[in-house]
Amino acid sequence: MSGAADLRILVTGAAGFVGPYMVEALRRLPGAVAVFPTALEACDHPRIGAVAALDITDQAAVAAMIGGVAPTHVVHLAGLAATAAANAQEPLAWQIHLFGTLHLAHAILDRAPGCVLVNVGTGQVYGATARSGRVLDETALLAPSSVYEVTKAAGDLAIGALLGRGLRSIRLRPFNHTGPGQTGDFAIPSFALQIARIEAGLQPPVVRVGNLDAERDFLDVRDVATAYALAVAKSGEIAPGTILNLASGVPRRMRDVLDQLLALSAVPIAVELDPTRMRPSETSRYVGDAALAHRVLGWMPQIAFETTLADVLDDCRVRVRGA
């Protein structure tokens, strides 16, 4: 894994939803850039090519990978992306989100001490603090309440605790993001997949939904990937330990989001509440403040939300036709 490059970037979780967008954004950075995508299982990814196997819960494997690649940066994406998956697999969530993150951090300190760890956390670490209705900046109190939120917050805080030992890190906290390729475990592609199936005559003309009164802050995955790449490119100018929210700052009511998607449908569709999709304790409003990311990275979302929705629906139509 030798070879000269201005940037040598190891990416964990590269075969997931965000990973390919991230790798593509990194490869567009100026200069000589070598990107080393990894995932739990090795694969030949159709968009990013060869992906090496790396189980971040295996401490020895992580140390060997860091030692072999000698990265200038690690972008840590690996995790259980869906809240429900983390909540259903609590021991695994702790192993990945906390201990896997610690394995990476310690391997960097031991084998590549000049490396910058760009940790991709989540805006959901603010948890119950969002119930105040305030727009959340990086000073908001962390108050995680679900397994997903708590384990992600633990990994985030663990990195912060290693600052005193010399770890160079940037902690990113993206709020909800969506785009082509996201699974139906998330609200927008869930709506879009149902619409695509209805258009194809594969299910009755009814979209089944959960709570539509909740307000959420949505980004396009391509804008998020751009922010991650900027964090790498500008890491030399960013103080170690910096925390950056990535958010649009725009609250979007889920009923309005669904209506926008339904307006793009080729057929009339009804909406029906599904009790199994309801979350009684769900926070009604969750919105982030990304002013610091704007100042530090020069980043702002560029892709119109309407474009994101249209692209997600078109992607779901393709996936349904190919099923």
C-alpha positions as semicolon CSV with decimal commas, in nm:
position;residue;x (nm);y (nm);z (nm)
1;M;0,000;0,000;0,000
2;S;0,296;0,229;-0,055
3;G;0,310;0,521;-0,295
4;A;0,350;0,897;-0,278
5;A;0,046;1,121;-0,260
6;D;-0,034;1,458;-0,106
7;L;-0,332;1,298;0,064
8;R;-0,369;0,934;0,164
9;I;-0,725;0,891;0,285
10;L;-0,862;0,577;0,446
11;V;-1,243;0,560;0,443
12;T;-1,435;0,322;0,668
13;G;-1,790;0,220;0,573
14;A;-1,720;0,307;0,210
15;A;-1,974;0,061;0,066
16;G;-2,270;0,211;0,254
17;F;-2,513;0,479;0,139
18;V;-2,285;0,780;0,192
19;G;-1,954;0,605;0,122
20;P;-1,951;0,611;-0,260
21;Y;-2,049;0,980;-0,264
22;M;-1,772;1,045;-0,011
23;V;-1,506;0,859;-0,210
24;E;-1,606;1,036;-0,530
25;A;-1,587;1,376;-0,355
26;L;-1,243;1,295;-0,215
27;R;-1,114;1,191;-0,556
28;R;-1,216;1,532;-0,692
29;L;-0,988;1,714;-0,447
30;P;-0,693;1,892;-0,609
31;G;-0,345;1,743;-0,597
32;A;-0,234;1,383;-0,571
33;V;-0,503;1,199;-0,377
34;A;-0,500;0,829;-0,292
35;V;-0,823;0,698;-0,142
36;F;-0,839;0,360;0,033
37;P;-1,205;0,255;0,066
38;T;-1,285;-0,013;0,325
39;A;-1,598;-0,192;0,440
40;L;-1,685;-0,491;0,655
41;E;-1,657;-0,716;0,350
42;A;-1,429;-0,671;0,051
43;C;-1,606;-0,601;-0,276
44;D;-1,567;-0,457;-0,623
45;H;-1,802;-0,163;-0,596
46;P;-1,962;-0,049;-0,925
47;R;-1,894;0,318;-0,851
48;I;-1,571;0,328;-0,654
49;G;-1,390;0,008;-0,751
50;A;-1,201;-0,219;-0,513
51;V;-1,304;-0,196;-0,149
52;A;-1,084;-0,368;0,110
53;A;-1,222;-0,561;0,404
54;L;-1,193;-0,398;0,747
55;D;-1,386;-0,496;1,056
56;I;-1,338;-0,196;1,284
57;T;-1,437;-0,406;1,586
58;D;-1,118;-0,610;1,526
59;Q;-0,847;-0,409;1,700
60;A;-0,555;-0,597;1,542
61;A;-0,701;-0,562;1,192
62;V;-0,751;-0,189;1,241
63;A;-0,394;-0,143;1,364
64;A;-0,258;-0,341;1,068
65;M;-0,462;-0,135;0,820
66;I;-0,349;0,197;0,964
67;G;0,010;0,080;0,970
68;G;-0,006;-0,047;0,613
69;V;-0,180;0,253;0,457
70;A;-0,003;0,521;0,665
71;P;-0,294;0,759;0,602
72;T;-0,283;1,135;0,626
73;H;-0,656;1,124;0,700
74;V;-0,916;0,872;0,809
75;V;-1,280;0,947;0,731
76;H;-1,478;0,730;0,967
77;L;-1,821;0,650;0,822
78;A;-1,869;0,292;0,943
79;G;-2,172;0,237;1,162
80;L;-2,527;0,115;1,192
81;A;-2,697;0,392;0,998
82;A;-3,058;0,318;1,087
83;T;-3,180;0,398;1,437
84;A;-3,398;0,087;1,442
85;A;-3,103;-0,137;1,350
86;A;-2,890;0,002;1,632
87;N;-3,173;-0,023;1,882
88;A;-3,232;-0,387;1,784
89;Q;-2,864;-0,479;1,804
90;E;-2,743;-0,295;2,113
91;P;-2,421;-0,495;2,178
92;L;-2,316;-0,457;1,815
93;A;-2,396;-0,085;1,821
94;W;-2,159;-0,040;2,117
95;Q;-1,889;-0,248;1,951
96;I;-1,902;-0,046;1,630
97;H;-1,987;0,306;1,743
98;L;-1,769;0,320;2,055
99;F;-1,505;0,049;2,051
100;G;-1,453;0,050;1,674
101;T;-1,403;0,425;1,689
102;L;-1,156;0,383;1,974
103;H;-0,965;0,118;1,779
104;L;-0,921;0,365;1,494
105;A;-0,818;0,649;1,724
106;H;-0,562;0,440;1,915
107;A;-0,421;0,292;1,594
108;I;-0,373;0,643;1,457
109;L;-0,196;0,757;1,774
110;D;0,030;0,451;1,771
111;R;0,101;0,410;1,398
112;A;0,017;0,735;1,216
113;P;0,030;1,014;1,476
114;G;0,017;1,291;1,216
115;C;-0,308;1,157;1,071
116;V;-0,631;1,354;1,105
117;L;-0,939;1,155;1,208
118;V;-1,254;1,297;1,052
119;N;-1,527;1,133;1,254
120;V;-1,876;1,127;1,108
121;G;-2,114;1,133;1,400
122;T;-2,473;1,253;1,394
123;G;-2,683;1,551;1,492
124;Q;-2,902;1,306;1,680
125;V;-2,657;1,312;1,973
126;Y;-2,842;1,621;2,096
127;G;-3,140;1,395;2,162
128;A;-3,387;1,532;2,414
129;T;-3,236;1,882;2,394
130;A;-3,419;1,918;2,061
131;R;-3,750;1,905;2,249
132;S;-3,695;2,268;2,344
133;G;-3,767;2,353;1,980
134;R;-3,449;2,562;1,953
135;V;-3,219;2,543;1,654
136;L;-2,925;2,331;1,768
137;D;-2,568;2,455;1,740
138;E;-2,252;2,284;1,864
139;T;-2,297;2,423;2,217
140;A;-2,629;2,241;2,265
141;L;-2,630;1,986;2,545
142;L;-2,585;1,625;2,437
143;A;-2,888;1,437;2,572
144;P;-2,909;1,109;2,377
145;S;-3,192;0,875;2,470
146;S;-3,194;0,585;2,221
147;V;-2,929;0,316;2,176
148;Y;-2,830;0,471;1,845
149;E;-2,795;0,818;1,992
150;V;-2,611;0,706;2,306
151;T;-2,360;0,485;2,125
152;K;-2,287;0,751;1,863
153;A;-2,247;1,013;2,135
154;A;-2,008;0,782;2,322
155;G;-1,784;0,749;2,016
156;D;-1,795;1,124;1,959
157;L;-1,700;1,200;2,320
158;A;-1,431;0,931;2,325
159;I;-1,252;1,106;2,040
160;G;-1,272;1,433;2,227
161;A;-1,117;1,269;2,532
162;L;-0,811;1,168;2,327
163;L;-0,734;1,524;2,226
164;G;-0,500;1,556;2,522
165;R;-0,302;1,258;2,397
166;G;-0,235;1,427;2,066
167;L;-0,516;1,292;1,849
168;R;-0,587;1,528;1,563
169;S;-0,959;1,508;1,502
170;I;-1,253;1,686;1,347
171;R;-1,595;1,577;1,468
172;L;-1,880;1,620;1,222
173;R;-2,244;1,601;1,327
174;P;-2,462;1,577;1,016
175;F;-2,837;1,607;1,050
176;N;-3,076;1,401;0,835
177;H;-2,954;1,346;0,482
178;T;-3,103;1,159;0,192
179;G;-3,052;1,100;-0,177
180;P;-3,043;0,832;-0,446
181;G;-2,943;0,493;-0,311
182;Q;-3,071;0,528;0,045
183;T;-3,263;0,229;0,180
184;G;-3,631;0,221;0,267
185;D;-3,539;0,221;0,637
186;F;-3,556;0,601;0,618
187;A;-3,866;0,816;0,573
188;I;-3,812;0,983;0,235
189;P;-3,701;0,671;0,042
190;S;-3,973;0,475;0,222
191;F;-4,234;0,714;0,081
192;A;-4,066;0,714;-0,261
193;L;-4,037;0,335;-0,284
194;Q;-4,406;0,297;-0,205
195;I;-4,494;0,554;-0,472
196;A;-4,271;0,375;-0,724
197;R;-4,433;0,040;-0,644
198;I;-4,779;0,192;-0,680
199;E;-4,689;0,344;-1,018
200;A;-4,563;0,002;-1,128
201;G;-4,889;-0,166;-1,019
202;L;-4,715;-0,367;-0,748
203;Q;-4,921;-0,243;-0,453
204;P;-5,257;-0,071;-0,393
205;P;-5,258;0,310;-0,439
206;V;-5,205;0,384;-0,071
207;V;-4,888;0,510;0,098
208;R;-4,862;0,393;0,458
209;V;-4,691;0,639;0,691
210;G;-4,600;0,718;1,050
211;N;-4,603;1,057;1,222
212;L;-4,638;1,331;0,962
213;D;-4,640;1,622;1,207
214;A;-4,270;1,593;1,295
215;E;-4,036;1,856;1,151
216;R;-3,690;1,755;1,036
217;D;-3,381;1,918;0,886
218;F;-3,284;1,750;0,557
219;L;-2,968;1,768;0,348
220;D;-2,879;1,609;0,016
221;V;-2,618;1,336;0,052
222;R;-2,409;1,500;-0,221
223;D;-2,387;1,822;-0,020
224;V;-2,291;1,620;0,287
225;A;-2,016;1,438;0,097
226;T;-1,883;1,775;-0,020
227;A;-1,865;1,892;0,342
228;Y;-1,672;1,580;0,443
229;A;-1,424;1,635;0,159
230;L;-1,381;2,000;0,260
231;A;-1,307;1,890;0,617
232;V;-1,022;1,679;0,479
233;A;-0,894;1,949;0,242
234;K;-0,900;2,222;0,508
235;S;-0,791;2,006;0,803
236;G;-0,458;2,186;0,829
237;E;-0,644;2,510;0,902
238;I;-0,891;2,361;1,150
239;A;-0,813;2,343;1,522
240;P;-0,789;1,983;1,649
241;G;-1,107;1,880;1,826
242;T;-1,332;2,112;1,626
243;I;-1,696;2,005;1,617
244;L;-1,909;2,102;1,319
245;N;-2,282;2,058;1,267
246;L;-2,393;1,998;0,909
247;A;-2,750;2,110;0,861
248;S;-2,977;2,315;0,637
249;G;-3,136;2,508;0,924
250;V;-3,474;2,460;0,754
251;P;-3,746;2,266;0,940
252;R;-3,955;2,055;0,701
253;R;-4,284;1,903;0,814
254;M;-4,306;1,541;0,705
255;R;-4,658;1,591;0,574
256;D;-4,526;1,861;0,340
257;V;-4,238;1,638;0,230
258;L;-4,481;1,359;0,146
259;D;-4,710;1,600;-0,041
260;Q;-4,414;1,714;-0,253
261;L;-4,337;1,355;-0,345
262;L;-4,701;1,273;-0,417
263;A;-4,714;1,574;-0,651
264;L;-4,440;1,406;-0,856
265;S;-4,634;1,081;-0,887
266;A;-4,786;0,973;-1,216
267;V;-5,099;0,831;-1,046
268;P;-5,342;0,938;-0,770
269;I;-5,234;0,804;-0,430
270;A;-5,405;0,806;-0,090
271;V;-5,229;0,829;0,247
272;E;-5,299;0,601;0,542
273;L;-5,154;0,613;0,892
274;D;-4,981;0,292;0,997
275;P;-4,973;0,244;1,378
276;T;-4,662;0,024;1,346
277;R;-4,472;0,321;1,203
278;M;-4,568;0,561;1,482
279;R;-4,315;0,662;1,750
280;P;-4,503;0,799;2,053
281;S;-4,193;0,966;2,206
282;E;-4,066;1,114;1,881
283;T;-3,924;1,466;1,905
284;S;-4,156;1,701;1,719
285;R;-3,888;1,937;1,581
286;Y;-3,520;1,869;1,510
287;V;-3,326;2,144;1,331
288;G;-2,954;2,223;1,321
289;D;-2,743;2,537;1,301
290;A;-2,444;2,497;1,066
291;A;-2,313;2,855;1,087
292;L;-1,978;2,732;1,219
293;A;-1,935;2,491;0,926
294;H;-2,014;2,779;0,691
295;R;-1,734;2,985;0,848
296;V;-1,476;2,709;0,892
297;L;-1,531;2,509;0,573
298;G;-1,688;2,768;0,348
299;W;-1,967;2,514;0,306
300;M;-2,335;2,566;0,242
301;P;-2,593;2,326;0,097
302;Q;-2,620;2,377;-0,279
303;I;-2,878;2,124;-0,397
304;A;-3,242;2,233;-0,385
305;F;-3,464;2,010;-0,173
306;E;-3,704;1,971;-0,465
307;T;-3,417;1,830;-0,673
308;T;-3,328;1,588;-0,397
309;L;-3,684;1,457;-0,378
310;A;-3,713;1,418;-0,754
311;D;-3,381;1,233;-0,769
312;V;-3,479;0,999;-0,485
313;L;-3,809;0,916;-0,653
314;D;-3,643;0,856;-0,991
315;D;-3,388;0,629;-0,823
316;C;-3,664;0,434;-0,652
317;R;-3,846;0,392;-0,984
318;V;-3,531;0,242;-1,134
319;R;-3,486;0,009;-0,837
320;V;-3,849;-0,109;-0,851
321;R;-3,826;-0,175;-1,225
322;G;-3,508;-0,374;-1,172
323;A;-3,641;-0,579;-0,880
